[in-house]
Amino acid sequence: MRHLSLAEFVDELDGRLTDERRAHLESCVRCAEQTAALRSAVTDAQHVESSEPSPLFWDHFSARVRAALRDTTPARLHWWRHPAFTIACSLVLVAAVLTGVRDSRVRRAERAPLPAPPAAAVSASEVPPADDAAWNLLTDVASTMEEEDPHAAPLAVRPAEVDRAVVDLSATERQELRRLLQNELKRSGN
């Protein structure tokens, strides 16, 4: 036969154990020792003196719990108050402002007119190949133009078109243009 279960030990302490299970208890030393130990523990627990809390304790406790629940909102509603979120938003804002400032400076620099190159002779290393049709047209027009009367040239270019052409250059082309202009300025003594 099997030993008593925990529920059956409780039934024995309450005096509700069935006759069949009581017969096992009387014949089993192990179950009898466990029952004796449980009776001793219950007896000892009944003799422990405990102080009762103040009659107002439960009213005050209940009020404190209600106040704490009322003042506390679920944590998922406060995610935006977390310091890490605040720092992250601040960093994004600073990055956006700095990017805007940098972009506006770049745009201003791109729109700024380049200084006019000095009228100096072009070196042989800078002359494009002879089969370049645009260069041939330009040299033909330049050869017919008087140096004292640049406005009388058959070609007219508006300043905005020059600026737009420079803005359309790639970064490498702009860098080369800058280098050429600086070389010309050095040669002319400016």
N, C-alpha and C positions, 0 to 999 in steps of 0.2 A: 504494500500500500504506500502511497506517496505521502510526503511530509505536508504539514499545514502550510497554506499560503498566507501571505500578509493579511489578506482580508479575513481569513479564518482566525488568525491571532487576535485581531481586533474583535471579532465576534466572541471569542473566548473571554476577553477582558470585559466585554459588555454582558456576558452570560447568555449569549444567543447561539452558541456552537451546537451543531446537531449531535445527536447521540452517537452516530457512526463515527464522526470525526473526533468526538470526545474519547471514544474507545481507543483510537489511534494515539491521541495525546497521552493517555495513561500508560500505553505500552511503549511509547517512543521516548527515549532518554533525551535525544537531541531536541525534539519539539518541547518537552517538559522544561528543559533548561532555558530555552528561548522565551517561553511563556513566563517563567519565574523572573527572568531579567526584565521583561517588559512590565510586569506588575510592579517590580521594585522602582523602575524609572517613573511610572505613573504616580506611585505613592510619593516619591521624592518631589516630583513636580507639583503635587497638590499642596505640599507643605512650604513651598517657597513663597515668601511674602513679597508682594509687589505693591508699589505705591500707585495709586490711581492719579491720573493727571487732573488738573484743575477742571471744574465743570465748564469753564469758559474755553478750555483748550480746543475742543472740537469745533465750537463756533468760530473761534479765531483762525484755526487751521483751515477750515472750509473757506472763510473769507480770503485768506492769503492765497489759497489755490485758485480761487476764482479771479482774483486780481492779477495773479501771474499769468493765467491763461488769457485774460482780456488784453494785457499789455504785450503779450508775445504773439507775433504773427509768424506764419510758417517761414522757415529759413529760405525757401525758394523765392520769396518775395524780396529778400534783402540781398540778392546776389550782386546788385549794382552798387551796394554800399561797401563791398569788400575792398580792402586796400589794394589788392593786386589789380582789380578792375579799374580803380581810379588811376593808378600808376600807368596801366596800359593805355587808357584813354588819353592821359596827358602826353605820353610819348607819341601816340598817333597824331595828336593835335600839333605838337611841336614839329614832327616830321612833315606834316602837311604844310605848315606855315613856311618852314625852311625850303621845301620843294617849290612852293609858290614864289618865294623871294628869288631863289636861284633861277627858276624859269623866267621870271620877269627880267632879271639881269641879262640872261642869255638872249631873250627876245630883243631887249633894248640894244644889246651889243650887235645883234644881227641886223637891226634896222639902222644903226648908226652909219652915216655915210663914211666911206673910206676917204682918206685924204687924196687929193688929186695927185697923180704921179707927175713928177717934174718932166719937162720936155727935154729928154736926153736921148741920145742915140741908142739904138738897140744893138747889143753885141751880137756877133755872128752865131754864138752858141744858143741864143734865145730865139732866133728866127725859125719859124716852122718850115717844114719841107715845101718845096716849090709846087708840089701838086695839090696843095690845100687851096681850094677854090675861094673860100672866104678870105684867106690871107691875101691872095692875089687881088681880089676886089678891093680890099682895104688899102693895099699898097698903091693900087692905081688911083684911088680917090685921094690918098694922102699926097701923091706926087703932083697932083693938079692944084692943091690947096696952098695958098700963100700963108706963110708963117705969121704975118701981121694980122690976118683977117680970118680967125678960126670960125667965126659965125657964118661966114660965107660958104662954108663947105657944103657940098651937095647932100651930105647925110646929116640928119638932125636927130639927136638922141636926148630924150628928156631925162632929167636927173633921177626921177622915180624908176625909170626903166633900168638905169645902171644899178641902182640899189637892189631892185628885184633880181637882176641877173647875178649880182654878188650873193644874195640870199639863196639863190637856187644852186649855187656851187656846193659840191660835196665838201666834207671836212678836209679831205686831202687836197682838193683844189684850192680851198681857202687858205690852207697852210702854205701852199706853193705861191699863191698870189701875195700873201703877206711877205714871204721871203724875197720875192722879186721886187716888191715895192721898197723893202728895207735896203736891198742892194742898190737900187736906184737912188734912194735918198743919201746913202753913204757916198756914192760916186759923185753926186751933185754937190756934196759938201754941206748938207743940212743936217 
